[in-house]
Amino acid sequence: MSAAEDQADVENVLAGDASAFEGIVRRWQGPIVNLAYRFCRDRTRAEDMAQDAFLRAYRALASWRREAAFSTWLFALATNLFRNDLRRVPAGTVPLDELPELADSRDADAGLEDEDRDRVVRGAVYALPAKYREAILLFYFHDMDVPAAARSLGLPEGTFKARLFRGREILRRKLARRGVAPSLQEEIP
Amino acid sequence: MTREALDRILASEDQIVPSSGFAASVMDAVRREAATPPPIPFPWRRALPGFGLCVVALAALLVAGFMLRAPASVPAAPATASYSLAQMFAAARVAIEKADGAGWIALALLLTLASIFFSFRATGSRT
């Protein structure tokens, strides 16, 4: 992704050439749709949310201050929109207590199918309270880059790390109850 | 499960590819947005005189309400038929207040007419 291309497209759009926005859409559609998908787990809804995010970005383009990267601004705008959207209409996720039991209580790492375990772990993330869930989702979406994830959520890094820590703690306890061996370290990245 | 395992699971979330028509659909919405004329700004300059009148009327109303908070009442007529000087003044004050009420009605009518006049002027001059 080229910051110079983003900047040039933004300048053109602000000068009145709406079609220049297409470059921005084509460069960022993948990340934005995937970000939306992480929030709602529904492909159709993710595309609707992403379209809304691009439209908002188009309207608010003049408010992008050049000291931050365009991507930072776009992710923050999209994240804020997705969070509000999910508050209004929650994603159809299954509460953790309603997820199927993992195979049995044998040694979890040895006895579980990887696929089942992954599904339960992801389900557990979606069952977290919103503020912890968002911290975890954004942390992994941004390839475990704390500053980038914190900026997307509009939080100071310290607050973000605290939420990540607390989210993992809850996850650890819940997964232990569901039969996933909880040897998650408590260190913060 | 180690933290690395958790990181691996959560970092390897499914990636989806936007549908082929996604960018075109966004651009359609953007073009519609671009073609929509900007909203008409509120005509503050035209509305200001009306707002000013409203503020003046509200202030006058508050002042009048404050002054009339303890209304004078006509003392009960004594058993005898003779009125004292104080009773006559009180009766006069009540009469004046009644006249004030008529004044307020007139002021309200005036304000209504003024607002109608200004609204006609504002809409009439645009067409």
HADDOCK unambig.tbl for C-alpha pairs under 7 A between the chains (distance, minus, plus):
assign (segid A and resid 18 and name CA) (segid B and resid 31 and name CA) 6.73 0.50 0.50
assign (segid A and resid 18 and name CA) (segid B and resid 34 and name CA) 6.70 0.50 0.50
assign (segid A and resid 22 and name CA) (segid B and resid 27 and name CA) 6.37 0.50 0.50
assign (segid A and resid 25 and name CA) (segid B and resid 23 and name CA) 6.14 0.50 0.50
assign (segid A and resid 26 and name CA) (segid B and resid 23 and name CA) 6.31 0.50 0.50
assign (segid A and resid 29 and name CA) (segid B and resid 18 and name CA) 6.88 0.50 0.50
assign (segid A and resid 30 and name CA) (segid B and resid 17 and name CA) 6.27 0.50 0.50
assign (segid A and resid 30 and name CA) (segid B and resid 18 and name CA) 6.14 0.50 0.50
assign (segid A and resid 33 and name CA) (segid B and resid 18 and name CA) 6.51 0.50 0.50
assign (segid A and resid 34 and name CA) (segid B and resid 15 and name CA) 6.35 0.50 0.50
assign (segid A and resid 34 and name CA) (segid B and resid 16 and name CA) 6.12 0.50 0.50
assign (segid A and resid 51 and name CA) (segid B and resid 26 and name CA) 5.63 0.50 0.50
assign (segid A and resid 55 and name CA) (segid B and resid 30 and name CA) 6.29 0.50 0.50
assign (segid A and resid 109 and name CA) (segid B and resid 1 and name CA) 6.50 0.50 0.50
assign (segid A and resid 118 and name CA) (segid B and resid 9 and name CA) 5.96 0.50 0.50
assign (segid A and resid 122 and name CA) (segid B and resid 10 and name CA) 6.92 0.50 0.50
assign (segid A and resid 140 and name CA) (segid B and resid 10 and name CA) 6.43 0.50 0.50
assign (segid A and resid 140 and name CA) (segid B and resid 11 and name CA) 5.21 0.50 0.50
assign (segid A and resid 143 and name CA) (segid B and resid 11 and name CA) 6.94 0.50 0.50
assign (segid A and resid 180 and name CA) (segid B and resid 1 and name CA) 6.92 0.50 0.50
assign (segid A and resid 181 and name CA) (segid B and resid 1 and name CA) 5.34 0.50 0.50
assign (segid A and resid 182 and name CA) (segid B and resid 1 and name CA) 5.86 0.50 0.50
assign (segid A and resid 183 and name CA) (segid B and resid 1 and name CA) 5.45 0.50 0.50
assign (segid A and resid 183 and name CA) (segid B and resid 2 and name CA) 5.34 0.50 0.50
assign (segid A and resid 184 and name CA) (segid B and resid 1 and name CA) 6.44 0.50 0.50
assign (segid A and resid 184 and name CA) (segid B and resid 2 and name CA) 4.97 0.50 0.50
assign (segid A and resid 184 and name CA) (segid B and resid 3 and name CA) 4.60 0.50 0.50
assign (segid A and resid 185 and name CA) (segid B and resid 2 and name CA) 6.94 0.50 0.50
assign (segid A and resid 185 and name CA) (segid B and resid 3 and name CA) 5.69 0.50 0.50
